[in-house]
Amino acid sequence: MNKIVDGPEEAIKDIKDNMTLMLGGFGLCGIPENCIAALVKKGIKGLTCISNNAGVDDFGLGLLLKGRQIKKMISSYVGENEEFERQMLSGELEVDLIPQGSLAERCRAGGAGIPAFFTPAGYGTEVAVGKETREFNGKMYVLESWLKADFAIVKAWKGDKHGNLIYKDTAQNFNPMMAMAGKITIAEVEELVEPGQLDPNYIHTQGIFVQRIFQGKNYEKRIEQRTVRKRG
């Protein structure tokens, strides 16, 4: 099976309006910049996006929000994105805010084939409204369901032509579990190598989970908030 595609435009060619997408990354770290730009250019509408957050106003998923291409965000953090906040408060955007750990586990459950699990996170809050709760060993838990997507789009440091992926440092955030939870998984990588060049002991996502892969270009790798210590 040939998994290599020419670039982001070919990788997303069959993503259509009203589909559900998972997009890896945390803040602006490890996000699939090339594929997001291609989605913006294609002008797809009515997307449901599952992502930790929605980038910032002029970068990442913030660009899709700016173009009114997202109808629903399933995420854990509004963050520095003023347009995300504005659309949420005005009712223009449907938002499902989920505790961060629960969001990660729901994505992992989707990839592992686990339809639901109990967690204490969110019990007694709005998060638990309408959900089953149950007591275990004197503690209350909330039943959460898996998350899956039509497409999972991830970004890795290195990948081989079989689709095996290695994420660098903190890019090992939502990328690995989301790569397992899409019907079709697209991986963009900084470096694409021949099979056998990656040490199998360091592979984070196995190629069986990846259907399309390409080498990305011109990564900005922005820092959302840069804080440095003042010199004495």
C-alpha positions, 0 to 999 in steps of 0.5 A: 500500500502506497501511503505517500501523497504529494502534499497537504492538498492531496492528503485532504482531497476527500474531506468534505463539509460537515465531517468530524476531524481530530487535529493533534497538537497542544496550544501551537505545539505539534499542530498540523500546520500544512493541512490546516492551511490546505483546509482553509484554502479549500473552504470546507464548511460545517466542520466538527473539530476535536482538538485541545484548543483552537490555536490563536486568532491568526494561526492554527485552527484560529484560521478556520474559525476566522473563516466560519468553517467550524460549526462545533469545537470539542476541546478543553481550552479556549486560551488566547483565541479571542475569536473562539471566545467571541463565537462561543459566547455569542452562540455562533459556535457550538462548544463542548468543553471537556476536562483535558485528561478526559479529552485525551482518554476519550480519544485514546478510547476511540482508538482502542475500541473502548466505547465508554469509561468512568472518570471522577473528573467533572462530577458535580459540575456542568460536565456531568449534566445528562451523563450517567454517574456511579459510585465506586469504592465510595467515590462518584464517577462520570461515564464518558464515551469514546471520541472518533473522527472521519479523519485524524490529522497529526504532525510528527517530527519524523516518519517513514514511508510505511507511516511509522511516526516519531514525535519530538518532545512535547509534540507527544501530546494529543497526536499519538492517541488521535492517530489511532482514532480516525477512520483515515489518519493523515500524517505530515512530518518534518522529515520523511525517511525510508523504511528501516531508518527509524529505530523501532524502539522510538516509534510512537505511532505504528504505520498500521494506523496511518493511511497517508503521509507527506513531508511538510514545508515551511513550519513556523513553529510559533510559541503561543506565550514566550516567557523568559527570566529577567537577567539580574 
